[in-house]
Amino acid sequence: MERPDIYRIGSWRWIITSLIFTIIFGYFIFGPYGTKINNAIGEAVIDSKFLLSENYISDYVDKVNEVDAKSFVYLHVLDSFFALSYSFLLWSISVRIFLERIQMSNEFLTVFSLFGGLFDLVENIMIIGLIYFKKSVFDSFSKVLIFVTPGKFVLLGATIVILLVGLIVSFFKHGTEV
């Protein structure tokens, strides 16, 4: 089945554009802006932790309210754009590997690469909600955040493993066709 629409996502234009946006947003998040927030709070941002507890989330949100909450929210808005850009980057690479090079008919492997970024996006929205509406949403958001944050890391790790396996298979497949 010919799918020119999905092959466009795996084009070098998509990959390079996504990479550029990922680098730009990543620079601000992991660079001067993120460092400024980390220093103001006195520890790394909450979404860099693998395991969270409700007590840790509550203490962390209290620390953020003592500091400039607007800067913290801006950081997580930037992190949301970063999540979208690296998701599209991973998606583009997976389309390139699995659909174009290996020519698999299963498109789920390509869409799987979006899940880690979507979990990151949900995590950022919940963290912003916790900062502004802690009293009303803490119970529900903190329970979900405890699962979303490690889920993000697990899904991104699985995506990287799948992409590496796809690259290896791609090299062997093209090496035997010569």
N, C-alpha and C positions, 0 to 999 in steps of 0.2 A: 504494500500500500504506500503510495507516494504522499508525503506530508511536507510540502514546501514551507508551510507556516512554522512548523516546529524546527525545521532545519535552519530557518532564519535565526532562531534563538541560539543555535550552535555555531553561528558565523563568527569569524574573527572580530567583526565590528562589535557584536554584543559582548564578546569576551573582553576585548580591550576597553570598551566603554565601562563595563561593570568593574573591571580591575582598577581603572582610574578613579571611579567614584569610591570604591572600597578603600583605596589608598588615601584619598582626600579625607573621607570621614574617619578612617582609622587613625590618621595623623592627629586629628583634634581630640579623639576619644582617648587614645593611648599616649598622646603627646602633652602639650602644655595645658590644655583645658582639663583633661582628665586628671593630670597630676595636681593641678590647682585644687580641684574638688577633693581628691584623696588627702592632700595636705590639710585642707580646711576641716575635714571630718576626722582625720587622724588615722585612717585605715583605707584599704582598697574598697572600691565601690562594691555594693552588695551583689551585683550580678556577676562578679568575678569569682565568687565562692561556689564550690560544688554542692555542698550540703548546707542547708539552712534549717534553723529551728524557729519556732514562733517567738521565743524570748529574744533570740538574736535579731530577728526582723524588727521587733518592737523597740529594742535598744537602738538599733541603727536608725530607724525612722525618727526617734527622739533626737539623735545627734544631728540629723539633717535639718530638723526644724530649728535647732540652735544656730546653724550656719545659714547661709543664703540658700533658701529652698529654690529660688528661681534658677540659679546657676545649676543646681543639681537636676532640675527638670529639663533645662536646656541640654545638659549632657545626655540625658536619656532620650530626648527627642533626636539628637544627633546619632545616638546609638541605635535608634529605630531605623534611621536612614542607612546606617552602616549595616544593620541586619538585612535590610532589603537589598542593598548592593552586593553583599557577599553571597546572599542567597541566589541572586540572579547570576553571579559569577559562577558559583558551583553548578547551577542548573545549566548554564551555557556549556560549561566544560563537560558535564555528563551527557548532554545531547550530542556534543561533538564526538565523544568517545563511544557511547553505546549505540546511537542511532546512525551516525555517519561512518565511523571507522569499523565498528564490529557488525553493524547492520542488524541489531537485535529488533525484534518486533515488540518487545515488552517495554512500554513507555513508562511504567511505574518506577523503574530505576532512575529515570531522569527526574521525575517529580519528587522522588524521595529526598533529593538534595534540597528542596525548599522547606522541608519540615523543621530543620534546626533553626533556620532563620525565622520561621513563623513562631516557634516557641520563644525565641529571643524577642520578637516583636511583642508578643503577649506579655512576656516578663516585664518589658519596659513600660507597657501601658499599666500593668498592675502596680509597679513601683511608683509611677507618677500618681496613680490613684491613692496609694497608701500615704504619700506625702501630703496630699491636699485633703483627703477624706478619711483619715486614719480611724476616727471614732466609728464611723458608720460602715466601713468596708473591711476593717482589719481581720475579723474572724474568717470571712470567706476568702479574701485575697491572700492572706498569709497561708492558709491551707493549700490553696492552689499553687502559690509561689514555691512552696516546699517541693512540689513535684515538677513544676515547669522548669525550674533552674537546672536541676541535674538532667532532666530530659533533653534540654537544649544541648548540653555537653555530650550526652550519649548519642544523640542523633547526628551532631556534627562529626563526632568521632567515627560513627558508622558510615557517614557519607564519605569521609576521607578514605576509609578502608575500601569502600566500594569503588571509589574512583581509582585508587591505586591498583586494585585487582583488575579493573577495566583497562587501565593503561598496560598492565602486564599482558593481559589477554590480547589486547590490540597489537602489541609489538610481536607477540608470537604468531598471531593470525596473519599479519602482513609479512612476517619473516618467512612463513612457509608457503606463501603464494608466489614467491619469486620464481 
